[in-house]
Amino acid sequence: MQNNKISGDIIGIAISGQTSAKLKVTYYFRNADEPTVIATLTPKTLLPMAEIVKMFKKEKFGDSVTDSDLHDILTKN
């Protein structure tokens, strides 16, 4: 994932195991702005693409906060 000509973000998935009992899935994320690859281990789980994208966005941008929650955080003493 690090040595290629893709200039955008990359999501990679590694799957191993001969049976469902031995299934191991690792999701890799590479942000286009950073050279490092982040591995997020989710053992024995194949996720729908929408969930994988959600994981990537959380890794890249952090947790989203509503305006109401942000107001509560900023006004706490």
MARBA-120772 format. One record per atom (N, C-alpha, C): atom name; y, x, z. Coordinates in nm, 3 decimals. Example, Ala and Ser with C-alpha at 12.3 -4.5 7.8 and 13.67 -1.06 7.14 Angstrom:
BEGIN
<node><atom>N</atom><v>-0.569</v><u>1.319</u><w>0.780</w></node>
<node><atom>CA</atom><v>-0.450</v><u>1.230</u><w>0.780</w></node>
<node><atom>C</atom><v>-0.330</v><u>1.320</u><w>0.780</w></node>
<node><atom>N</atom><v>-0.225</v><u>1.285</u><w>0.708</w></node>
<node><atom>CA</atom><v>-0.106</v><u>1.367</u><w>0.714</w></node>
<node><atom>C</atom><v>0.003</v><u>1.290</u><w>0.787</w></node>
This chain:
BEGIN
<node><atom>N</atom><v>-0.120</v><u>0.081</u><w>0.000</w></node>
<node><atom>CA</atom><v>0.000</v><u>0.000</u><w>0.000</w></node>
<node><atom>C</atom><v>0.127</v><u>0.086</u><w>0.000</w></node>
<node><atom>N</atom><v>0.115</v><u>0.209</u><w>0.043</w></node>
<node><atom>CA</atom><v>0.234</v><u>0.293</u><w>0.050</w></node>
<node><atom>C</atom><v>0.263</v><u>0.365</u><w>-0.081</w></node>
<node><atom>N</atom><v>0.161</v><u>0.401</u><w>-0.155</w></node>
<node><atom>CA</atom><v>0.179</v><u>0.477</u><w>-0.278</w></node>
<node><atom>C</atom><v>0.160</v><u>0.388</u><w>-0.400</w></node>
<node><atom>N</atom><v>0.266</v><u>0.314</u><w>-0.435</w></node>
<node><atom>CA</atom><v>0.261</v><u>0.229</u><w>-0.553</w></node>
<node><atom>C</atom><v>0.403</v><u>0.210</u><w>-0.605</w></node>
<node><atom>N</atom><v>0.415</v><u>0.142</u><w>-0.715</w></node>
<node><atom>CA</atom><v>0.546</v><u>0.124</u><w>-0.777</w></node>
<node><atom>C</atom><v>0.606</v><u>-0.014</u><w>-0.747</w></node>
<node><atom>N</atom><v>0.548</v><u>-0.085</u><w>-0.653</w></node>
<node><atom>CA</atom><v>0.601</v><u>-0.216</u><w>-0.615</w></node>
<node><atom>C</atom><v>0.721</v><u>-0.194</u><w>-0.523</w></node>
<node><atom>N</atom><v>0.833</v><u>-0.251</u><w>-0.558</w></node>
<node><atom>CA</atom><v>0.954</v><u>-0.229</u><w>-0.479</w></node>
<node><atom>C</atom><v>0.980</v><u>-0.341</u><w>-0.378</w></node>
<node><atom>N</atom><v>0.902</v><u>-0.447</u><w>-0.383</w></node>
<node><atom>CA</atom><v>0.922</v><u>-0.560</u><w>-0.291</w></node>
<node><atom>C</atom><v>0.828</v><u>-0.554</u><w>-0.172</w></node>
<node><atom>N</atom><v>0.832</v><u>-0.659</u><w>-0.092</w></node>
<node><atom>CA</atom><v>0.742</v><u>-0.670</u><w>0.023</w></node>
<node><atom>C</atom><v>0.599</v><u>-0.686</u><w>-0.026</w></node>
<node><atom>N</atom><v>0.504</v><u>-0.639</u><w>0.056</w></node>
<node><atom>CA</atom><v>0.362</v><u>-0.648</u><w>0.020</w></node>
<node><atom>C</atom><v>0.285</v><u>-0.706</u><w>0.138</w></node>
<node><atom>N</atom><v>0.195</v><u>-0.798</u><w>0.108</w></node>
<node><atom>CA</atom><v>0.100</v><u>-0.849</u><w>0.206</w></node>
<node><atom>C</atom><v>-0.038</v><u>-0.810</u><w>0.156</w></node>
<node><atom>N</atom><v>-0.115</v><u>-0.741</u><w>0.240</w></node>
<node><atom>CA</atom><v>-0.250</v><u>-0.700</u><w>0.204</w></node>
<node><atom>C</atom><v>-0.351</v><u>-0.759</u><w>0.302</w></node>
<node><atom>N</atom><v>-0.472</v><u>-0.783</u><w>0.255</w></node>
<node><atom>CA</atom><v>-0.577</v><u>-0.839</u><w>0.340</w></node>
<node><atom>C</atom><v>-0.703</v><u>-0.756</u><w>0.320</w></node>
<node><atom>N</atom><v>-0.760</v><u>-0.708</u><w>0.433</w></node>
<node><atom>CA</atom><v>-0.888</v><u>-0.636</u><w>0.429</w></node>
<node><atom>C</atom><v>-0.992</v><u>-0.723</u><w>0.497</w></node>
<node><atom>N</atom><v>-1.104</v><u>-0.742</u><w>0.431</w></node>
<node><atom>CA</atom><v>-1.211</v><u>-0.826</u><w>0.483</w></node>
<node><atom>C</atom><v>-1.340</v><u>-0.745</u><w>0.482</w></node>
<node><atom>N</atom><v>-1.412</v><u>-0.747</u><w>0.596</w></node>
<node><atom>CA</atom><v>-1.541</v><u>-0.679</u><w>0.602</w></node>
<node><atom>C</atom><v>-1.640</v><u>-0.763</u><w>0.680</w></node>
<node><atom>N</atom><v>-1.767</v><u>-0.730</u><w>0.665</w></node>
<node><atom>CA</atom><v>-1.873</v><u>-0.801</u><w>0.735</w></node>
<node><atom>C</atom><v>-1.967</v><u>-0.870</u><w>0.638</w></node>
<node><atom>N</atom><v>-2.093</v><u>-0.857</u><w>0.664</w></node>
<node><atom>CA</atom><v>-2.194</v><u>-0.917</u><w>0.576</w></node>
<node><atom>C</atom><v>-2.223</v><u>-1.063</u><w>0.611</w></node>
<node><atom>N</atom><v>-2.195</v><u>-1.102</u><w>0.734</w></node>
<node><atom>CA</atom><v>-2.217</v><u>-1.240</u><w>0.778</w></node>
<node><atom>C</atom><v>-2.091</v><u>-1.290</u><w>0.849</w></node>
<node><atom>N</atom><v>-2.084</v><u>-1.421</u><w>0.871</w></node>
<node><atom>CA</atom><v>-1.967</v><u>-1.475</u><w>0.941</w></node>
<node><atom>C</atom><v>-1.959</v><u>-1.425</u><w>1.084</w></node>
<node><atom>N</atom><v>-2.073</v><u>-1.391</u><w>1.143</w></node>
<node><atom>CA</atom><v>-2.074</v><u>-1.337</u><w>1.280</w></node>
<node><atom>C</atom><v>-2.012</v><u>-1.197</u><w>1.285</w></node>
<node><atom>N</atom><v>-2.019</v><u>-1.124</u><w>1.174</w></node>
<node><atom>CA</atom><v>-1.965</v><u>-0.987</u><w>1.169</w></node>
<node><atom>C</atom><v>-1.833</v><u>-0.980</u><w>1.093</w></node>
<node><atom>N</atom><v>-1.776</v><u>-1.096</u><w>1.060</w></node>
<node><atom>CA</atom><v>-1.653</v><u>-1.101</u><w>0.983</w></node>
<node><atom>C</atom><v>-1.538</v><u>-1.037</u><w>1.059</w></node>
<node><atom>N</atom><v>-1.463</v><u>-0.952</u><w>0.991</w></node>
<node><atom>CA</atom><v>-1.343</v><u>-0.890</u><w>1.047</w></node>
<node><atom>C</atom><v>-1.235</v><u>-0.896</u><w>0.939</w></node>
<node><atom>N</atom><v>-1.120</v><u>-0.949</u><w>0.977</w></node>
<node><atom>CA</atom><v>-1.010</v><u>-0.965</u><w>0.882</w></node>
<node><atom>C</atom><v>-0.888</v><u>-0.895</u><w>0.941</w></node>
<node><atom>N</atom><v>-0.824</v><u>-0.811</u><w>0.860</w></node>
<node><atom>CA</atom><v>-0.700</v><u>-0.746</u><w>0.902</w></node>
<node><atom>C</atom><v>-0.594</v><u>-0.774</u><w>0.796</w></node>
<node><atom>N</atom><v>-0.478</v><u>-0.817</u><w>0.841</w></node>
<node><atom>CA</atom><v>-0.366</v><u>-0.844</u><w>0.752</w></node>
<node><atom>C</atom><v>-0.267</v><u>-0.728</u><w>0.764</w></node>
<node><atom>N</atom><v>-0.222</v><u>-0.678</u><w>0.650</w></node>
<node><atom>CA</atom><v>-0.128</v><u>-0.566</u><w>0.647</w></node>
<node><atom>C</atom><v>0.002</v><u>-0.614</u><w>0.583</w></node>
<node><atom>N</atom><v>0.112</v><u>-0.574</u><w>0.643</w></node>
<node><atom>CA</atom><v>0.243</v><u>-0.611</u><w>0.591</w></node>
<node><atom>C</atom><v>0.325</v><u>-0.486</u><w>0.566</w></node>
<node><atom>N</atom><v>0.387</v><u>-0.479</u><w>0.450</w></node>
<node><atom>CA</atom><v>0.482</v><u>-0.370</u><w>0.425</w></node>
<node><atom>C</atom><v>0.614</v><u>-0.431</u><w>0.382</w></node>
<node><atom>N</atom><v>0.716</v><u>-0.404</u><w>0.462</w></node>
<node><atom>CA</atom><v>0.851</v><u>-0.449</u><w>0.433</w></node>
<node><atom>C</atom><v>0.908</v><u>-0.354</u><w>0.327</w></node>
<node><atom>N</atom><v>0.971</v><u>-0.408</u><w>0.227</w></node>
<node><atom>CA</atom><v>1.026</v><u>-0.325</u><w>0.119</w></node>
<node><atom>C</atom><v>1.131</v><u>-0.226</u><w>0.170</w></node>
<node><atom>N</atom><v>1.196</v><u>-0.259</u><w>0.282</w></node>
<node><atom>CA</atom><v>1.301</v><u>-0.174</u><w>0.337</w></node>
<node><atom>C</atom><v>1.248</v><u>-0.059</u><w>0.422</w></node>
<node><atom>N</atom><v>1.120</v><u>-0.063</u><w>0.458</w></node>
<node><atom>CA</atom><v>1.063</v><u>0.040</u><w>0.545</w></node>
<node><atom>C</atom><v>0.935</v><u>0.094</u><w>0.484</w></node>
<node><atom>N</atom><v>0.909</v><u>0.223</u><w>0.500</w></node>
<node><atom>CA</atom><v>0.791</v><u>0.283</u><w>0.439</w></node>
<node><atom>C</atom><v>0.661</v><u>0.259</u><w>0.517</w></node>
<node><atom>N</atom><v>0.669</v><u>0.214</u><w>0.642</w></node>
<node><atom>CA</atom><v>0.549</v><u>0.200</u><w>0.722</w></node>
<node><atom>C</atom><v>0.478</v><u>0.068</u><w>0.695</w></node>
<node><atom>N</atom><v>0.347</v><u>0.069</u><w>0.713</w></node>
<node><atom>CA</atom><v>0.265</v><u>-0.050</u><w>0.697</w></node>
<node><atom>C</atom><v>0.226</v><u>-0.099</u><w>0.836</w></node>
<node><atom>N</atom><v>0.240</v><u>-0.228</u><w>0.860</w></node>
<node><atom>CA</atom><v>0.208</v><u>-0.286</u><w>0.989</w></node>
<node><atom>C</atom><v>0.077</v><u>-0.362</u><w>0.974</w></node>
<node><atom>N</atom><v>-0.019</v><u>-0.333</u><w>1.063</w></node>
<node><atom>CA</atom><v>-0.147</v><u>-0.404</u><w>1.061</w></node>
<node><atom>C</atom><v>-0.147</v><u>-0.508</u><w>1.172</w></node>
<node><atom>N</atom><v>-0.182</v><u>-0.630</u><w>1.137</w></node>
<node><atom>CA</atom><v>-0.195</v><u>-0.736</u><w>1.234</w></node>
<node><atom>C</atom><v>-0.340</v><u>-0.781</u><w>1.231</w></node>
<node><atom>N</atom><v>-0.412</v><u>-0.759</u><w>1.338</w></node>
<node><atom>CA</atom><v>-0.555</v><u>-0.789</u><w>1.343</w></node>
<node><atom>C</atom><v>-0.577</v><u>-0.933</u><w>1.390</w></node>
<node><atom>N</atom><v>-0.647</v><u>-1.008</u><w>1.311</w></node>
<node><atom>CA</atom><v>-0.688</v><u>-1.143</u><w>1.349</w></node>
<node><atom>C</atom><v>-0.838</v><u>-1.151</u><w>1.325</w></node>
<node><atom>N</atom><v>-0.917</v><u>-1.113</u><w>1.425</w></node>
<node><atom>CA</atom><v>-1.062</v><u>-1.106</u><w>1.403</w></node>
<node><atom>C</atom><v>-1.125</v><u>-1.242</u><w>1.374</w></node>
<node><atom>N</atom><v>-1.223</v><u>-1.239</u><w>1.283</w></node>
<node><atom>CA</atom><v>-1.304</v><u>-1.355</u><w>1.248</w></node>
<node><atom>C</atom><v>-1.223</v><u>-1.473</u><w>1.196</w></node>
<node><atom>N</atom><v>-1.107</v><u>-1.447</u><w>1.137</w></node>
<node><atom>CA</atom><v>-1.024</v><u>-1.558</u><w>1.093</w></node>
<node><atom>C</atom><v>-0.969</v><u>-1.533</u><w>0.953</w></node>
<node><atom>N</atom><v>-0.999</v><u>-1.622</u><w>0.863</w></node>
<node><atom>CA</atom><v>-0.934</v><u>-1.624</u><w>0.733</w></node>
<node><atom>C</atom><v>-0.829</v><u>-1.734</u><w>0.739</w></node>
<node><atom>N</atom><v>-0.705</v><u>-1.699</u><w>0.715</w></node>
<node><atom>CA</atom><v>-0.595</v><u>-1.794</u><w>0.728</w></node>
<node><atom>C</atom><v>-0.550</v><u>-1.848</u><w>0.593</w></node>
<node><atom>N</atom><v>-0.496</v><u>-1.969</u><w>0.591</w></node>
<node><atom>CA</atom><v>-0.435</v><u>-2.020</u><w>0.467</w></node>
<node><atom>C</atom><v>-0.313</v><u>-1.935</u><w>0.432</w></node>
<node><atom>N</atom><v>-0.279</v><u>-1.930</u><w>0.305</w></node>
<node><atom>CA</atom><v>-0.168</v><u>-1.847</u><w>0.259</w></node>
<node><atom>C</atom><v>-0.038</v><u>-1.881</u><w>0.331</w></node>
<node><atom>N</atom><v>-0.014</v><u>-2.009</u><w>0.359</w></node>
<node><atom>CA</atom><v>0.109</v><u>-2.050</u><w>0.428</w></node>
<node><atom>C</atom><v>0.117</v><u>-1.985</u><w>0.566</w></node>
<node><atom>N</atom><v>0.005</v><u>-1.972</u><w>0.637</w></node>
<node><atom>CA</atom><v>0.003</v><u>-1.909</u><w>0.769</w></node>
<node><atom>C</atom><v>0.026</v><u>-1.758</u><w>0.758</w></node>
<node><atom>N</atom><v>-0.028</v><u>-1.697</u><w>0.654</w></node>
<node><atom>CA</atom><v>-0.008</v><u>-1.553</u><w>0.633</w></node>
<node><atom>C</atom><v>0.139</v><u>-1.525</u><w>0.606</w></node>
<node><atom>N</atom><v>0.201</v><u>-1.607</u><w>0.523</w></node>
<node><atom>CA</atom><v>0.344</v><u>-1.590</u><w>0.494</w></node>
<node><atom>C</atom><v>0.425</v><u>-1.610</u><w>0.621</w></node>
<node><atom>N</atom><v>0.387</v><u>-1.707</u><w>0.703</w></node>
<node><atom>CA</atom><v>0.456</v><u>-1.732</u><w>0.830</w></node>
<node><atom>C</atom><v>0.445</v><u>-1.609</u><w>0.922</w></node>
<node><atom>N</atom><v>0.326</v><u>-1.548</u><w>0.927</w></node>
<node><atom>CA</atom><v>0.307</v><u>-1.426</u><w>1.007</w></node>
<node><atom>C</atom><v>0.396</v><u>-1.313</u><w>0.955</w></node>
<node><atom>N</atom><v>0.402</v><u>-1.299</u><w>0.822</w></node>
<node><atom>CA</atom><v>0.484</v><u>-1.194</u><w>0.762</w></node>
<node><atom>C</atom><v>0.632</v><u>-1.216</u><w>0.795</w></node>
<node><atom>N</atom><v>0.679</v><u>-1.337</u><w>0.780</w></node>
<node><atom>CA</atom><v>0.820</v><u>-1.366</u><w>0.809</w></node>
<node><atom>C</atom><v>0.852</v><u>-1.341</u><w>0.956</w></node>
<node><atom>N</atom><v>0.759</v><u>-1.375</u><w>1.044</w></node>
<node><atom>CA</atom><v>0.781</v><u>-1.349</u><w>1.187</w></node>
<node><atom>C</atom><v>0.788</v><u>-1.199</u><w>1.212</w></node>
<node><atom>N</atom><v>0.703</v><u>-1.122</u><w>1.146</w></node>
<node><atom>CA</atom><v>0.704</v><u>-0.976</u><w>1.161</w></node>
<node><atom>C</atom><v>0.831</v><u>-0.916</u><w>1.103</w></node>
<node><atom>N</atom><v>0.876</v><u>-0.969</u><w>0.990</w></node>
<node><atom>CA</atom><v>0.993</v><u>-0.913</u><w>0.922</w></node>
<node><atom>C</atom><v>1.125</v><u>-0.956</u><w>0.986</w></node>
<node><atom>N</atom><v>1.136</v><u>-1.085</u><w>1.018</w></node>
<node><atom>CA</atom><v>1.263</v><u>-1.139</u><w>1.065</w></node>
<node><atom>C</atom><v>1.266</v><u>-1.172</u><w>1.214</w></node>
<node><atom>N</atom><v>1.150</v><u>-1.174</u><w>1.280</w></node>
<node><atom>CA</atom><v>1.144</v><u>-1.214</u><w>1.420</w></node>
<node><atom>C</atom><v>1.129</v><u>-1.364</u><w>1.433</w></node>
<node><atom>N</atom><v>1.131</v><u>-1.412</u><w>1.557</w></node>
<node><atom>CA</atom><v>1.118</v><u>-1.555</u><w>1.583</w></node>
<node><atom>C</atom><v>1.246</v><u>-1.628</u><w>1.544</w></node>
<node><atom>N</atom><v>1.230</v><u>-1.748</u><w>1.492</w></node>
<node><atom>CA</atom><v>1.347</v><u>-1.829</u><w>1.461</w></node>
<node><atom>C</atom><v>1.389</v><u>-1.906</u><w>1.586</w></node>
<node><atom>N</atom><v>1.518</v><u>-1.927</u><w>1.599</w></node>
<node><atom>CA</atom><v>1.572</v><u>-1.996</u><w>1.715</w></node>
<node><atom>C</atom><v>1.664</v><u>-2.107</u><w>1.665</w></node>
<node><atom>N</atom><v>1.649</v><u>-2.226</u><w>1.723</w></node>
<node><atom>CA</atom><v>1.736</v><u>-2.337</u><w>1.683</w></node>
<node><atom>C</atom><v>1.875</v><u>-2.316</u><w>1.742</w></node>
<node><atom>N</atom><v>1.973</v><u>-2.384</u><w>1.687</w></node>
<node><atom>CA</atom><v>2.111</v><u>-2.374</u><w>1.739</w></node>
<node><atom>C</atom><v>2.117</v><u>-2.415</u><w>1.885</w></node>
<node><atom>N</atom><v>2.043</v><u>-2.520</u><w>1.918</w></node>
<node><atom>CA</atom><v>2.042</v><u>-2.568</u><w>2.057</w></node>
<node><atom>C</atom><v>1.984</v><u>-2.464</u><w>2.151</w></node>
<node><atom>N</atom><v>1.872</v><u>-2.403</u><w>2.110</w></node>
<node><atom>CA</atom><v>1.810</v><u>-2.298</u><w>2.193</w></node>
<node><atom>C</atom><v>1.903</v><u>-2.178</u><w>2.207</w></node>
<node><atom>N</atom><v>1.969</v><u>-2.141</u><w>2.098</w></node>
<node><atom>CA</atom><v>2.061</v><u>-2.028</u><w>2.102</w></node>
<node><atom>C</atom><v>2.178</v><u>-2.057</u><w>2.196</w></node>
<node><atom>N</atom><v>2.230</v><u>-2.178</u><w>2.191</w></node>
<node><atom>CA</atom><v>2.338</v><u>-2.217</u><w>2.282</w></node>
<node><atom>C</atom><v>2.292</v><u>-2.207</u><w>2.427</w></node>
<node><atom>N</atom><v>2.170</v><u>-2.256</u><w>2.456</w></node>
<node><atom>CA</atom><v>2.116</v><u>-2.250</u><w>2.592</w></node>
<node><atom>C</atom><v>2.100</v><u>-2.105</u><w>2.639</w></node>
<node><atom>N</atom><v>2.053</v><u>-2.018</u><w>2.552</w></node>
<node><atom>CA</atom><v>2.033</v><u>-1.877</u><w>2.587</w></node>
<node><atom>C</atom><v>2.166</v><u>-1.811</u><w>2.617</w></node>
<node><atom>N</atom><v>2.266</v><u>-1.836</u><w>2.533</w></node>
<node><atom>CA</atom><v>2.395</v><u>-1.769</u><w>2.547</w></node>
<node><atom>C</atom><v>2.477</v><u>-1.821</u><w>2.664</w></node>
<node><atom>N</atom><v>2.453</v><u>-1.944</u><w>2.708</w></node>
<node><atom>CA</atom><v>2.532</v><u>-2.001</u><w>2.817</w></node>
<node><atom>C</atom><v>2.465</v><u>-1.991</u><w>2.953</w></node>
<node><atom>N</atom><v>2.345</v><u>-1.934</u><w>2.960</w></node>
<node><atom>CA</atom><v>2.278</v><u>-1.915</u><w>3.089</w></node>
<node><atom>C</atom><v>2.350</v><u>-1.810</u><w>3.170</w></node>
<node><atom>N</atom><v>2.355</v><u>-1.830</u><w>3.302</w></node>
<node><atom>CA</atom><v>2.415</v><u>-1.731</u><w>3.393</w></node>
<node><atom>C</atom><v>2.311</v><u>-1.642</u><w>3.451</w></node>
